Amino acid sequence: QVQLVESGGGLVKPGGSLTLSCTASMSSSMFSISTMGWYRQAPGKEREAVANMISTGTTRYADSVKGRFTISRDNAKNTVYLQMSSLKPEDTAVYYCRAYISYADRTYWGQGTQVTVSS
């Protein structure tokens, strides 16, 4: 059973920075071909995609975070990161890590980590 474990959430002031990590319990070969992504869900809102990275390294970002957030991955550690800077109160949400394995059409989610941006 694949598990995704996020860490790094917390309380930060507007304009601050935070880095989230997500480690996947799967083989390195499977991780390396997975599309890894970060999603978020604010209270009363639907879950939305924040950033995704496919196996080749190509990335995609939501317009609201472009230029402020950076997704990266370390295949040797089965870990994906989300570096967040210039944080705004509207970035407050539970952030979820997602792994998608295309050949099996399987999706896995982490349990989520809370990010709160407030003065």
VMD Tcl script that draws the C-alpha trace (Angstrom):
set ca {
  {0.00 0.00 0.00}
  {1.46 3.33 -1.06}
  {1.56 6.02 1.60}
  {2.39 9.69 1.22}
  {3.52 11.57 4.30}
  {3.61 15.36 4.25}
  {5.49 17.61 6.63}
  {6.54 21.22 6.96}
  {3.24 22.98 7.46}
  {2.72 25.62 10.10}
  {1.96 29.23 10.90}
  {3.80 31.92 8.97}
  {3.40 35.66 8.63}
  {2.42 37.30 5.35}
  {5.45 37.65 3.12}
  {7.14 34.70 4.79}
  {8.34 31.40 3.41}
  {7.70 27.74 4.08}
  {8.80 24.48 2.49}
  {6.59 21.42 2.43}
  {7.91 17.89 1.97}
  {6.16 14.71 0.94}
  {7.82 11.31 1.11}
  {6.30 8.35 -0.70}
  {6.52 4.76 0.47}
  {6.98 3.14 -2.92}
  {9.86 1.79 -4.93}
  {12.26 4.35 -6.31}
  {11.53 3.18 -9.83}
  {7.82 3.74 -9.35}
  {8.38 7.15 -7.75}
  {10.60 8.27 -10.60}
  {7.82 7.72 -13.16}
  {5.04 9.16 -11.01}
  {3.46 12.54 -11.56}
  {3.79 14.28 -8.22}
  {1.71 17.23 -7.21}
  {0.54 19.54 -4.48}
  {-3.07 20.50 -3.97}
  {-4.76 22.64 -1.36}
  {-8.17 23.07 0.15}
  {-9.26 26.15 2.03}
  {-12.29 26.14 4.35}
  {-15.50 26.17 2.36}
  {-13.70 25.76 -0.95}
  {-12.97 22.89 -3.30}
  {-9.59 21.26 -3.48}
  {-7.45 22.88 -6.15}
  {-4.21 22.04 -7.89}
  {-1.24 24.14 -6.84}
  {1.70 22.58 -8.67}
  {2.54 19.38 -10.52}
  {5.70 17.81 -11.83}
  {5.81 14.92 -14.26}
  {8.62 12.40 -14.46}
  {10.55 14.41 -17.05}
  {10.68 17.40 -14.73}
  {8.11 19.48 -16.55}
  {6.13 21.58 -14.10}
  {2.78 23.30 -14.05}
  {1.56 25.88 -11.58}
  {-1.72 27.50 -10.69}
  {-1.77 31.13 -11.81}
  {-2.23 32.24 -8.22}
  {1.15 30.83 -7.16}
  {3.31 31.36 -10.24}
  {6.55 33.10 -9.35}
  {6.07 32.42 -5.64}
  {5.97 28.61 -5.33}
  {8.43 26.06 -6.67}
  {7.89 22.31 -6.88}
  {10.88 20.00 -6.97}
  {11.60 16.33 -6.43}
  {14.44 14.13 -5.25}
  {13.94 10.70 -6.79}
  {16.71 9.23 -4.66}
  {14.72 10.12 -1.55}
  {11.23 9.47 -2.97}
  {10.41 13.01 -1.91}
  {8.69 15.97 -3.50}
  {8.95 19.49 -2.16}
  {6.96 22.68 -2.39}
  {8.90 25.84 -1.66}
  {6.53 28.67 -0.90}
  {7.59 32.29 -0.64}
  {5.86 35.67 -0.47}
  {3.01 33.90 1.26}
  {-0.37 35.59 1.44}
  {-3.32 35.06 3.78}
  {-5.21 33.55 0.85}
  {-2.62 30.77 0.69}
  {-4.02 29.47 3.98}
  {-5.27 25.92 3.42}
  {-4.63 22.27 4.04}
  {-2.00 21.20 1.53}
  {-2.11 17.69 0.12}
  {0.49 15.69 -1.72}
  {-0.68 13.57 -4.66}
  {0.99 10.82 -6.63}
  {-0.39 9.64 -9.95}
  {0.94 6.50 -11.61}
  {-0.23 6.65 -15.20}
  {0.43 3.06 -16.31}
  {-1.75 1.77 -13.49}
  {-4.13 4.75 -13.50}
  {-3.75 4.95 -9.73}
  {-3.87 8.04 -7.55}
  {-2.65 8.33 -4.01}
  {-3.11 11.17 -1.52}
  {-1.35 12.22 1.63}
  {-3.18 13.10 4.81}
  {-2.59 16.83 4.41}
  {-0.64 19.47 6.29}
  {-2.05 22.79 7.48}
  {-0.52 26.04 6.28}
  {-1.76 29.20 7.94}
  {-0.63 32.64 6.80}
  {-1.54 35.25 9.36}
  {-0.02 38.15 11.21}
}
mol new
graphics top color blue
foreach p $ca { graphics top sphere $p radius 0.5 }
foreach p [lrange $ca 0 end-1] q [lrange $ca 1 end] { graphics top cylinder $p $q radius 0.2 }
display resetview
